[in-house]
Amino acid sequence: MKFPDYNHANLNLVHSLLKYYGVDTNRNGLEEIDALLQTNTYKKIVLLVMDGMGHHNLKNYNSNSFLASKDKGPILTIYPSTTAAVMTMYESGLPVFESGWVSWSTYFKSLNRSIDLFTGKDSLTQEEVKYPYRDLISYESIYKKIRNKNPNLDIYQLYPEKINKDVEPCVQLKYQTIVDLVDKLSELCSDSKEKFIFAYCNEPDASMHSLGPDAKEVHLIMDEFDDLMKVFYNNLDDETLVIVTADHGQVEITKTYYFNEYEDLMEMLVMPPLLEGRVRSFFVKSEYLDVFEEEFKHHFGDDFILCTRDDVYICDLFGDGEEHRLFKDSIGDFIAIAVKNAVIDYISPFLGDDGFVFKGHHAGLCKEEMEVPLIILKKDDTND
């Protein structure tokens, strides 16, 4: 089990980059990156986030791979170790406690509905949410902060074609495949202009969810990416720094609980379980507050720890700083966090069972999902 460390996390990596570009921050940078940026000047910095490529997933794939040989990690991710929370952190420099982006699904008390933040759909009905909910959890992007201090710096964003992330003042580029992604990175790094480039790839996470973290198909994706990055690296100049990391890792899922089947616990809830499969939030009827914890532990205690709302605040599980005004909306009376290889699913009565079973997942506290790589690619290494 690995709890987040907000002094040695990917959050601090972002603040190292902000400091490098002259942005005032109230957080420590990441020591390894601070040391690198204090002794070198780079015309181009690339931050590439590979969804789901945890430190342990990388090592298990091939401990002798090119990328594994350049991994200076692990470092920790923020909590929860899930894409909506962590990718928002990369683009805002804020932990969940400050951003309000709690999970894939986040509850809005004022709207009385849980919303899948990236898709904009109601979590229970999958109806499109017409209300501009993102205005309630908006933030100033790191790109804007960097541009304000560096008006002549070119800033780029690379995302898969199907994802719309048009964030000013970035130039957004779309790509279709991993080959296309690395080709575009190579092209951007081929001239002499000063640039900050942020890139995101939804693999290997997407394949891990449906096939499992150790599936042959996932290894083939990693093989291809490793080969492409080695060629990319060989063509870098000594004024370019590339940092490759992840939002989280994944664990194999060996057990799926269906919360609907536990009628005694369902009866105790004010509303259905919130958030997602490896981190569940429960709002409990007042008359059952003393009973719920005991009953939950009886059913799920081997695979989940159960924290009270007070526990969440005492241990700064979701970060510290200035609390977002909507953070409490999603933090129920209890939070259940996976510590082994299980998920708690909830089948919405509006949708029924779609038959999908996760073979890999994240958002718990296992080291495999909490530890991410810190891959440094630069051509002034002594062994280059």
C-alpha positions in Angstrom: 0.0 0.0 0.0 1.3 3.4 -1.0 -0.1 6.7 0.3 0.5 9.8 -1.7 3.5 12.0 -0.9 2.8 15.5 -2.0 6.5 16.4 -1.7 7.7 13.7 -4.1 5.0 13.3 -6.7 4.1 14.2 -10.3 2.5 17.3 -8.8 6.0 18.5 -7.8 7.2 17.7 -11.3 4.7 20.2 -12.7 5.8 22.8 -10.2 9.5 22.3 -11.2 8.5 23.2 -14.8 6.5 26.2 -13.6 9.5 27.4 -11.6 11.8 26.9 -14.6 9.6 29.1 -16.7 9.5 31.8 -14.0 6.1 31.2 -12.6 5.7 31.8 -8.8 4.4 28.7 -7.1 3.6 27.8 -3.5 4.8 24.2 -3.8 8.1 22.4 -3.8 9.4 21.2 -7.1 10.6 17.7 -7.7 14.2 17.5 -6.5 15.5 15.4 -9.4 14.0 17.8 -12.0 15.0 21.0 -10.0 18.6 19.8 -10.0 18.5 19.2 -13.8 16.9 22.5 -14.7 19.1 24.5 -12.4 22.3 23.4 -14.2 21.0 23.3 -17.7 19.1 25.5 -20.1 16.8 23.9 -22.6 15.2 25.5 -25.7 12.6 22.7 -25.8 10.9 20.8 -23.0 8.6 17.9 -23.7 6.3 16.4 -21.1 4.8 13.2 -22.4 2.2 11.4 -20.2 1.5 7.8 -21.1 -1.8 6.8 -19.6 -1.5 3.7 -17.3 2.2 3.2 -17.9 3.1 2.8 -14.2 6.7 2.3 -13.0 5.9 -1.4 -12.2 4.1 -1.9 -15.5 7.1 -0.6 -17.3 9.5 -2.9 -15.4 7.3 -5.9 -15.7 7.0 -5.4 -19.5 10.7 -5.5 -20.0 13.2 -4.4 -17.3 15.9 -4.1 -20.0 13.9 -1.9 -22.3 15.3 1.4 -23.5 12.7 3.4 -21.5 13.3 1.3 -18.4 17.0 2.1 -18.6 16.2 5.8 -18.5 13.7 5.6 -15.6 14.9 7.6 -12.6 11.8 6.8 -10.7 9.6 5.8 -9.2 7.8 8.9 -8.1 4.3 8.9 -6.7 1.1 10.1 -8.4 -1.5 12.1 -6.6 -4.6 10.5 -5.2 -6.9 9.2 -6.5 -4.7 7.5 -9.1 -7.1 8.0 -11.9 -7.0 9.9 -15.2 -9.6 12.6 -14.6 -7.9 13.7 -11.4 -4.3 13.4 -12.5 -4.6 14.8 -16.0 -6.3 17.8 -14.5 -3.4 18.1 -12.1 -0.9 18.1 -15.0 -2.8 20.9 -16.7 -3.6 23.0 -13.5 -0.8 22.2 -11.1 -3.5 21.5 -8.5 -4.2 18.4 -6.4 -7.8 17.2 -6.2 -8.3 19.0 -2.9 -7.8 22.3 -4.8 -9.1 21.5 -8.2 -12.4 19.8 -7.4 -11.8 17.2 -10.1 -12.3 14.3 -7.7 -12.6 11.2 -10.0 -13.9 10.0 -13.3 -17.3 10.6 -11.9 -17.8 13.6 -9.6 -20.9 14.5 -7.6 -22.3 18.1 -7.8 -24.6 18.8 -4.9 -26.1 21.9 -6.5 -27.1 19.8 -9.5 -28.0 16.7 -7.5 -26.2 14.5 -10.0 -23.0 12.7 -10.6 -21.3 13.6 -13.8 -18.6 11.7 -15.8 -16.3 14.7 -16.1 -14.5 13.9 -19.4 -17.6 12.9 -21.3 -20.1 15.3 -19.8 -22.7 12.6 -19.2 -24.8 11.8 -16.2 -23.1 8.9 -14.4 -26.4 7.0 -13.8 -28.3 7.6 -17.0 -25.5 8.5 -19.5 -27.7 11.4 -20.6 -25.7 14.5 -21.8 -25.5 17.1 -19.2 -26.7 20.5 -20.6 -25.6 22.6 -17.7 -22.1 24.1 -18.0 -20.8 22.1 -15.1 -17.1 22.7 -16.0 -17.6 26.4 -15.1 -18.0 25.1 -11.5 -14.6 23.4 -11.6 -12.6 25.7 -13.9 -9.0 26.5 -13.3 -6.2 28.6 -14.7 -4.0 26.3 -16.9 -0.3 25.9 -16.5 0.0 26.9 -20.1 -1.5 30.3 -19.5 0.7 30.8 -16.5 3.8 29.9 -18.5 2.8 32.1 -21.5 2.2 35.1 -19.2 5.9 34.9 -18.1 7.2 33.8 -21.6 5.3 35.6 -24.3 7.6 34.4 -27.1 7.5 30.7 -26.1 5.6 28.4 -28.4 3.3 26.1 -26.4 1.9 22.9 -27.9 -0.6 20.3 -26.8 -0.8 16.8 -28.5 -3.9 14.7 -27.9 -5.5 11.7 -29.6 -7.8 12.7 -32.4 -11.0 11.8 -30.5 -10.2 14.0 -27.5 -11.0 17.7 -27.6 -8.7 19.6 -25.2 -8.5 23.1 -26.8 -6.8 25.0 -24.0 -5.6 28.5 -24.7 -2.9 29.6 -25.4 -1.8 26.2 -26.8 -1.5 25.2 -30.4 -3.3 21.9 -30.3 -2.2 19.0 -32.6 -4.1 15.8 -33.0 -2.7 12.4 -33.8 -4.2 9.0 -34.7 -1.6 6.4 -33.7 1.5 6.1 -31.5 3.6 6.3 -34.6 1.9 9.5 -35.6 2.4 10.9 -32.0 6.1 10.3 -32.0 6.4 11.6 -35.6 4.8 14.9 -34.6 7.0 15.2 -31.5 10.1 14.6 -33.7 8.9 17.3 -36.1 8.3 19.8 -33.3 11.8 19.1 -31.9 13.6 19.5 -35.2 13.9 23.3 -35.4 15.6 25.9 -33.2 12.5 27.6 -31.7 11.9 27.7 -28.0 8.9 25.4 -27.1 7.0 23.7 -24.3 5.3 20.7 -25.5 2.7 18.7 -23.5 1.6 15.3 -25.0 -0.8 12.7 -23.8 -1.3 9.1 -25.0 -4.3 7.0 -23.9 -2.3 3.8 -24.2 -1.5 1.4 -22.7 -4.3 2.2 -20.3 -7.2 1.6 -22.7 -5.9 -1.8 -23.7 -5.0 -2.7 -20.1 -8.6 -2.1 -18.9 -10.1 -4.6 -21.4 -7.2 -7.1 -21.7 -5.3 -6.8 -18.4 -2.0 -5.1 -17.6 0.1 -8.2 -18.6 -1.7 -9.1 -21.8 0.3 -9.9 -24.9 -1.4 -7.1 -26.8 -0.3 -4.6 -24.2 3.3 -5.8 -24.4 3.2 -5.3 -28.2 2.0 -1.7 -27.7 4.9 -1.2 -25.2 7.4 -2.8 -27.7 6.3 -0.4 -30.4 6.5 2.6 -28.2 9.9 1.7 -26.8 11.3 1.3 -30.3 9.8 4.6 -31.5 11.1 6.5 -28.5 14.6 5.1 -28.9 14.8 6.4 -32.5 13.3 9.7 -31.3 15.9 10.0 -28.6 18.7 9.3 -31.0 17.7 12.3 -33.0 17.4 14.8 -30.1 19.8 17.7 -29.8 21.4 18.7 -26.5 19.0 21.6 -26.1 16.0 19.4 -25.8 14.7 17.7 -22.6 12.1 15.0 -22.8 10.3 13.8 -19.6 8.1 10.7 -20.0 5.8 9.7 -17.1 2.3 8.5 -16.4 -0.9 9.5 -14.6 -1.0 6.1 -12.8 -0.3 2.5 -13.2 -2.7 -0.5 -13.2 -3.3 -3.7 -11.3 -4.9 -6.9 -12.6 -8.5 -7.2 -11.4 -9.3 -10.7 -10.0 -12.5 -9.9 -8.2 -15.6 -7.8 -9.0 -18.1 -7.0 -6.3 -21.6 -5.8 -7.5 -22.8 -3.4 -4.8 -26.4 -3.8 -5.9 -26.3 -7.4 -4.6 -25.7 -6.2 -1.0 -29.3 -5.1 -0.2 -28.5 -4.5 3.5 -25.9 -1.9 2.6 -27.9 -0.4 -0.3 -30.7 0.3 2.2 -28.3 2.3 4.4 -27.4 4.7 1.6 -28.8 8.1 0.8 -27.8 7.7 -2.9 -26.0 5.1 -5.0 -22.2 4.7 -4.5 -20.2 7.5 -6.0 -16.9 7.9 -7.9 -15.5 4.7 -9.4 -14.7 1.1 -8.9 -11.5 1.3 -6.8 -12.4 4.4 -4.8 -16.0 4.6 -3.7 -17.8 7.3 -1.7 -20.8 6.5 0.4 -23.4 8.9 1.8 -25.1 7.0 4.6 -28.5 7.7 6.3 -27.9 9.1 9.8 -29.5 6.1 11.5 -27.0 3.7 9.9 -23.8 5.6 10.5 -22.7 3.3 13.3 -23.7 0.1 11.5 -22.4 0.8 8.0 -18.7 0.6 8.8 -19.0 -2.8 10.5 -21.2 -4.3 7.7 -18.9 -2.9 4.9 -15.8 -4.4 6.5 -17.6 -7.7 6.9 -18.3 -7.9 3.2 -15.3 -6.0 1.7 -12.6 -5.8 4.4 -10.2 -8.1 2.7 -9.9 -5.9 -0.4 -10.8 -2.3 0.7 -10.0 0.0 3.6 -12.8 2.3 4.8 -12.0 5.9 5.8 -14.3 8.4 7.4 -14.6 11.9 6.0 -12.5 13.1 8.9 -9.8 10.6 8.0 -9.6 12.0 4.5 -8.9 15.5 5.9 -6.5 14.4 8.6 -4.2 12.6 6.3 -4.5 15.0 3.4 -5.3 12.0 1.2 -6.5 14.2 -1.7 -3.9 16.9 -1.2 -3.6 20.1 0.7 -3.8 23.8 0.1 -6.9 25.9 -0.5 -9.9 23.6 -0.5 -12.1 23.8 -3.6 -15.6 24.8 -2.6 -17.1 21.7 -4.3 -14.6 19.2 -3.0 -16.9 18.1 -0.1 -19.7 17.3 -2.5 -18.1 14.0 -3.5 -16.6 13.1 -0.2 -19.3 11.0 1.6 -19.5 9.9 5.1 -17.1 7.1 4.1 -14.6 6.5 1.4 -13.6 2.9 0.4 -10.2 2.5 -1.2 -8.9 -0.6 -2.9 -5.7 -2.1 -1.5 -5.8 -5.4 -3.4 -7.1 -6.6 -6.8 -10.8 -5.9 -6.6 -13.4 -3.3 -7.8 -16.8 -2.4 -6.5 -19.1 -2.1 -9.4 -22.6 -0.5 -9.3 -25.1 -1.4 -12.0 -27.3 1.6 -12.7 -31.0 0.7 -12.9 -31.3 3.2 -15.8 -28.7 1.3 -17.9 -28.5 -2.3 -16.8 -25.5 -4.5 -17.0 -23.4 -3.7 -20.1 -21.4 -6.9 -19.6 -18.0 -5.1 -19.5 -15.7 -6.5 -16.8 -12.5 -4.7 -16.1 -9.4 -6.9 -16.3 -7.1 -4.0 -15.3 -7.9 -0.9 -13.2 -6.5 1.9 -11.0 -7.6 4.5 -8.4 -6.6 2.4 -5.4 -3.5 2.5 -3.2 -1.5 -0.4 -4.5 2.1 0.5 -5.3 1.5 -0.7 -8.9 -1.1 2.1 -9.5 0.5 4.8 -7.3 4.1 4.6 -8.5 4.9 6.1 -11.9 8.1 6.4 -13.9 10.3 9.4 -14.2 12.0 8.9 -17.6 14.6 11.5 -18.5 15.7 11.7 -22.2 18.5 14.2 -22.8 21.6 13.9 -25.1 24.1 15.2 -22.6 24.1 11.9 -20.6 27.6 10.5 -20.1 26.7 7.2 -21.7 25.3 8.8 -24.9 
